[in-house]
Amino acid sequence: MRRHLYNEQLFNTHSSNFSPRLYSAKRLMSSSLHNSLQKWCESLPLCFGIHSKNIEVVCKPSTMYDKIMGYIKTSKKRIGVASLYLGNGQLEMALVSQLKKSLESNSGLKTHILLDFTRGSRGDNNSRTMLLPCIAEHSNQMKLSLYHTPNLKGAMKRVLPDRFNELLGLQHMKAYIFDDTIILSGANLSHDYFTNRQDRCIVIKDSPQLCDYFYSLIETVAGFSYQVDAQNKSKLHDSCKGDPTKNSETAKFVKHASSRVEEFLSYNKMSHIDCCEKPDTWVYPLIQMGSFSINQDQTAMRSLLLSDRSDDKVYMSTAYFNPSHEYIDLITRHCHGEYHLLTASPQANGFLNAKGIAGYIPMGYRWYEKFFVEYVNKYNQDHRVKLHEFSRKNWTFHSKGLWFYPKDSRLPTMTAIGSSNFGYRSIHLDLEAQVILKTDNQELQQSLHLEKNELFSHSAPVDGEFLDCKDKPMPIWTRMAPYWHGLIFTVKEFAINWCRM
């Protein structure tokens, strides 16, 4: 019965004259990729065939905001949102106001919003209070789910203050669904991301099965998340087993959540679905939920990096430069292509000028950059591995992803876009969603190329001399800033085990 429901949802296209077709992985390969990458694509669990005319690369934050506002106005059947949080500024209030109007004018419009519990509950005026009017007046149409990490529990939950309690894991996926259109991004629904915080955004229209997949993913996670009612009270979903905040029930919760996600993935495995006639672009969704031993994205990225050749070029971007040691080792010692890594300068870091200890975080990431450059130099790879810092006046940087240029190609044939920062948290603690987008269409390749160029145009390469911080002494705890989540996690586990002794 459960399988029937999942399949019914995945293929419920809202289109009376369309019948999805399944093909083998080899049917979807193109001549633009060499053999090792073709095999890599064949190994990915799920693929959606899209026509490039339905795909738009959006570079300006204000344009992304206008798109979201417009789609809220015109959506007829469903709105699905997965994000870290919803801000409380004027722009966000306008989005909520329009959502309320759309729900009032269309009783058939269903809306499900999935946010993170800790970030969405921070402060008195937060994501929950912003959405309460919609929940109170349209409870039969509107659902608000809040995911709570099982890593924040017991004494640690009571002791850690706001912001620091978010280091142990978050709902970090970003997907914005409006009927059969989806916006894939790394941006949250907050003022900065709509004005002067640089992120990425790709709009895919007329792709019902792809939207079904992500909407079903939202509902799957909601099944082991808190549900918020009209009184702003939250309780775990009725079907959830175990409480993520209680030491005695965490194991039960993790087992239940893992089985739900595994079940979702098992019914969306090794399928290749055309969402249109004669697709020229293919989208491969990847999920990463380390807390539940779901490692699709990590496995795929590892294989991708190992599939490169010496003539390939790979451009990578991360908002917070803290790549896992595995990725650093792969890029430095096992990969063969030319790599350019882009991250925020301290001036473009979102924590710049933050109060208290958080204000030192940008320099903590700068110190980690220095470690990376020294590691590259140690293995004499500085001729092919370059680090760049983004710096643009009055802008911060939150872009993440990858652009792949095969041998002798001036345009990228593949990109990765989503929520992952390729760091420890993304792999082991947070809920992440990313897609690999591969295209044969030169116009779309050109759009991706221009997007990459625009980001790198505001950057400069950095080396060990530039990053030398000896004239700017930092406390040891500042140097450990990128590792705080790991340290807190270790202390938490030690405290739990000590209490059991």
Secondary structure, 3 states (H helix, E strand, C coil): CHHHHHHHHHCCCCCCCCCCEECCHHHHCCCCCCHHHHHHHHHCCEEEEECHHHEEEECCHHHHHHHHHHHHHHCCCEEEEECCCECCCHHHHHHHHHHHHHHHHCCCCEEEEEEEHHHHCCCCCCHHHHHHHHHHHCCCCEEEEEECCCCCCHHHHHHCCCCHHHHHCCECCCEEEECCEEEEECCCECHHHHHCEECCEEEECCCHHHHHHHHHHHHHHHCCCEEECCCCCEEECCCCCCCCCCHHHHHHHHHHHHHHHHHHHHCCCCEEEECCCCCCEEEEEEEEEHHHCEEHHHHHHHHHHHCCCCCCEEEEECCCCCECHHHHHHHHHHCCCEEEEEEECHHHCCCCCCCHHHHHHHHHHHHHHHHHHHHHHHCCCCCCEEEEEECCCCCEECCCEEEEECCCCCCCCEEEEECCCCEHHHHHCCEEEEEEEEECCHHHHHHHHHHHHHHHHCEEEECCCCCCCCCCCCCHHHHCHHHHHHHHHHHHHHHHHHHHC
